[in-house]
Structure formats: C-alpha cells, structure tokens
Amino acid sequence: MQKTPQMLHIGCHLSSAGGFLVMGKTATQLGADVFAFFTRNPRGGSAKPLDPDDVRAFSVYREEHGIGTLVAHAPYTLNACAAKENIRTFAREAMADDLSRLEHIPNTFYNFHPGSHVQQGAEKGVNLIAELLNDVLRPAQKTTVLLETMAGKGTEVGRSFEEIAAIIERVECAEKLGVCLDTCHVWDAGYDIADNLDGVLEEFDRTIGLSRLHAVHLNDSLNPRAAHKDRHARIGEGKIGLEALTRIIRHPKLRHLPFILETPNDDAGYAKEIAMLRERAK
C-alpha cells in the first residue's frame, strides 16, 4: 500500500488581542493547523494577563479542530545582550514572565531573537545571552525556548550556526533549548538553502544538531544571498523562490516541523499562501 505523505503543519502570526480562542478560530478559517503570536506588544513591554476561561475554551477548540504546536514570539524589544543593564533586566524579567504564563498553554514553543551586542563583540553577546538563559530556564518547565537564526544585520548575534551553538553550549538547562530556522534570515546570512539545502542541513546537524530544530519561519527574501539585511518577501516573490521553498516544506528532515509564515500579508494573503503550500507539499 502506498504511504500517505505527512500533512504539512503550517500557519502564520496572528493577533493575540482577542485571546486564544479567537486565534484558534482565525487559524482554522485561514486553513492553518499551527500558528504564532506575540506574548506581549512586539514593540513594547506590557503583557495582558491570561484569562483562564479563554485558555480552557481554546484547549477544547484546539483538540476538536486539530490545532498543533503554537510558537509564541518574544517582543522585538527583548535584547538579552544589550550594552545597557536596564535593557538586559527587562529582557530577563519579560522572558521569565512569559515562560511562567506559557506553562498554562501546553505544546507551545517560545521563540526569541538572541539580541544585538551593540559593539560589545559577538563573544560578549553570546556570554550575556547564555547568562540570561541560565537565570530563567528551569529543569521542570514544559516550554522549550527557541533561539532564532538571524540575518546578521548590524551587531545581531545568531548570524551563524556556530554562534547559536556557542550559546547553547554555555547553558546549563540546554535540554530546554532549541532553534527556529528562519529561511529569510539564513539566506541573508549567507546559507544557500536554494541550491544546497542538503549541505546547509548537514552543516546545521554537525554544528547544532537537527534534533534541536523545532520550528521554521517560512519566508522569501527581497535580498540576494548574504546581504545581511532581513527584508521578508511573500512566498515566490523573492530571491529564494517558490521552488526552493517548496523543497524545504517537502524535505524529509523538515516536513514534520511547524512552519510559520511571516510574509508581508493580510489574512486573505496568508490563506492564499497556506492553500498554495499545502497543495505543493503533497
């Protein structure tokens, strides 16, 4: 009997303003079975308290409609390796608070941008990020924290697999750490996922370990490879291209992962991309 291909797990970023049940219903309407959301205002610091009734209602809806892994995203203002101590303090407090609340939302990853070292040097940045993670991670927590691969603009840390690995190596609760691979970011960082996907994945496995790869941000890029600029494009409208991104969602080492679209779209655009990618994943 012919083996049925594994279903593509795909979704997009959704507004958390209406709560979890509203996000779940929106995801279903868009044809998504996974989704991402910001834990608090992406450009600010406040977080809305959890509504236990909303969480319970979402849990029921999630089970009934087959919604899988959620990928919570830390705010962009969280910089774990900032030069200023008050910014690092905010990062520590915000992450600890986010992780505490996510304990009530099973099967959720917590994704964050490692940060920018602000002329302190990458090694100092790596050490500061690891120091923060050592402060907030606990062996008993349910949530796995994901370091996102970065494009390398400015003084970003996480521009290479080696920098990601260096952070992980310095963290005591490393079993609570994983990686979210952003296709636009790794392309802009110089990794040729269009013409040498297998080679890139082999390098990732040697450097970090594919067992730590837990999610993919699926984006095209407006820039040529190694531009270090980080400008997302709609699927098939950038320099990576539709065929290369199709190979990524079909790849046997990747296709079981949650794919999160961060393309410049409204809901109608996301629904169109999700339907197109589901068809191409077959």
Residue pairs with C-beta under 8 A, 6 or more apart in sequence:
5 281
5 282
6 255
6 256
7 33
8 249
8 255
8 259
8 277
8 278
8 281
9 33
9 34
9 68
9 69
9 256
9 257
9 258
9 259
10 32
10 33
10 34
10 218
10 249
10 258
10 259
10 260
10 261
10 274
10 277
10 278
11 27
11 30
11 32
11 33
11 34
11 35
11 36
11 258
11 259
11 260
11 261
11 274
12 30
12 32
12 35
12 36
12 260
12 261
12 262
12 263
12 265
12 270
12 273
12 274
13 35
13 36
13 37
13 38
13 73
13 260
13 261
13 262
14 23
14 26
14 27
14 35
14 36
14 37
15 23
15 37
16 23
16 37
16 38
16 39
16 48
19 51
19 54
19 58
20 54
20 55
20 57
20 58
20 105
21 54
21 57
21 58
21 61
23 35
23 37
23 58
24 58
24 61
24 62
24 65
24 67
25 61
26 35
26 267
27 33
27 34
27 35
27 67
28 65
28 67
29 267
29 271
30 267
30 270
30 271
30 274
31 271
31 274
31 275
31 278
32 270
32 274
33 66
33 67
33 68
34 67
34 68
34 69
34 70
34 71
34 258
34 259
34 260
35 67
35 70
35 71
35 260
36 70
36 71
36 72
36 73
36 111
36 260
36 262
37 70
37 72
37 73
38 72
38 73
38 74
38 75
39 47
39 72
39 73
39 74
39 75
39 98
39 101
39 102
39 110
40 46
40 47
40 48
40 75
40 94
40 98
41 75
42 73
42 75
42 76
42 77
43 75
43 76
43 77
44 75
44 77
45 75
45 77
45 90
45 94
47 94
47 97
47 98
47 101
50 101
50 104
52 104
55 104
55 105
59 106
61 67
68 107
68 258
69 107
69 108
69 109
69 215
69 258
70 105
70 107
70 108
70 109
71 108
71 109
71 111
71 146
71 180
71 215
71 258
71 260
72 98
72 102
72 105
72 108
72 109
72 110
72 111
73 111
73 112
74 94
74 95
74 98
74 110
74 111
74 112
74 113
75 94
76 113
77 90
78 90
78 91
78 94
78 95
78 112
78 113
78 115
79 87
79 88
79 91
79 115
79 116
80 88
80 91
80 92
80 95
80 112
80 114
80 115
80 128
80 129
80 132
80 133
81 88
81 114
81 115
81 116
81 117
81 118
81 120
81 124
81 125
81 126
81 128
81 129
81 132
81 157
82 88
82 91
82 115
82 116
82 118
82 128
83 117
83 118
83 119
83 120
88 128
88 132
91 115
91 132
92 132
92 135
92 136
95 110
95 112
95 132
95 136
95 145
96 135
96 136
98 110
99 110
99 136
99 137
99 141
99 143
99 145
102 108
102 110
102 142
102 143
103 141
103 142
103 143
106 142
108 143
109 143
109 144
109 145
109 146
109 178
109 180
109 214
109 215
109 258
110 143
110 144
110 145
110 146
111 145
111 146
111 148
111 180
111 215
112 145
112 146
112 147
112 148
113 148
113 150
113 156
113 158
114 125
114 129
114 147
114 148
114 150
114 156
114 157
114 158
114 163
114 164
114 167
115 125
115 128
115 129
115 156
115 157
116 125
116 154
116 155
116 156
116 157
117 124
117 125
117 128
117 155
117 157
118 155
119 155
120 128
120 155
122 155
122 157
122 163
125 155
125 157
126 157
126 163
126 166
126 167
126 170
127 170
129 157
129 167
130 167
130 170
130 171
133 145
133 167
133 171
133 173
133 177
134 170
134 171
134 172
134 173
137 145
137 171
137 172
137 173
137 176
137 177
138 173
138 176
139 173
139 175
139 176
141 176
143 176
144 176
144 177
144 178
144 214
145 176
145 177
145 178
146 177
146 178
146 179
146 180
146 214
146 215
147 158
147 164
147 167
147 168
147 177
147 178
147 179
147 180
148 158
148 179
148 180
148 182
148 185
148 217
149 158
149 161
149 164
149 179
149 180
149 181
149 182
149 185
149 186
149 189
150 156
150 157
150 158
150 159
150 182
150 185
150 189
150 230
151 159
151 182
151 184
151 185
151 188
151 189
151 227
151 228
151 229
151 230
152 159
152 160
152 188
152 189
152 190
152 228
153 188
153 228
153 229
153 230
157 163
157 167
158 164
158 167
159 189
159 228
160 189
161 203
161 204
161 207
161 208
162 207
164 179
164 207
164 208
165 207
165 208
167 177
168 174
168 177
168 208
168 212
171 177
177 212
178 212
178 213
178 214
178 215
179 208
179 212
179 213
179 214
180 214
180 215
180 216
180 217
181 204
181 213
181 215
181 216
181 217
182 216
182 217
182 219
182 262
183 193
183 216
183 217
183 218
183 219
183 220
183 221
183 240
183 245
183 248
184 217
184 219
184 220
184 221
184 230
184 231
184 232
184 233
184 238
184 240
184 262
185 217
185 230
186 193
186 200
187 193
187 194
187 221
187 223
187 225
187 239
187 240
188 221
188 223
188 225
188 226
188 227
188 228
188 229
188 230
188 231
189 226
189 228
190 225
190 226
190 228
191 200
191 203
191 225
192 199
192 200
192 225
193 200
193 240
193 244
193 248
194 225
194 239
194 240
194 241
194 244
195 244
197 244
197 247
197 248
197 251
201 210
201 251
201 253
201 254
204 210
204 213
210 253
213 254
213 257
214 257
214 258
215 257
215 258
215 259
215 260
216 248
216 254
216 257
216 258
216 259
216 260
217 259
217 260
217 261
217 262
218 235
218 245
218 248
218 249
218 259
218 260
218 261
218 262
218 277
219 232
219 233
219 235
219 238
219 261
219 262
219 263
220 232
220 233
220 234
220 235
220 236
220 237
220 238
220 239
220 240
220 241
220 245
220 263
221 227
221 231
221 232
221 233
221 238
221 239
221 240
222 229
222 231
222 232
222 233
222 238
222 239
223 229
223 230
223 231
223 238
223 239
224 239
225 239
232 238
232 262
232 263
232 264
233 239
233 263
233 264
234 263
234 264
234 265
234 269
234 273
235 242
235 245
235 261
235 263
235 273
235 276
235 277
236 242
236 245
242 280
245 277
246 277
246 280
246 281
248 254
249 255
249 259
249 277
249 280
249 281
250 280
250 281
255 281
259 277
261 270
261 273
261 274
263 269
263 270
263 273
265 273
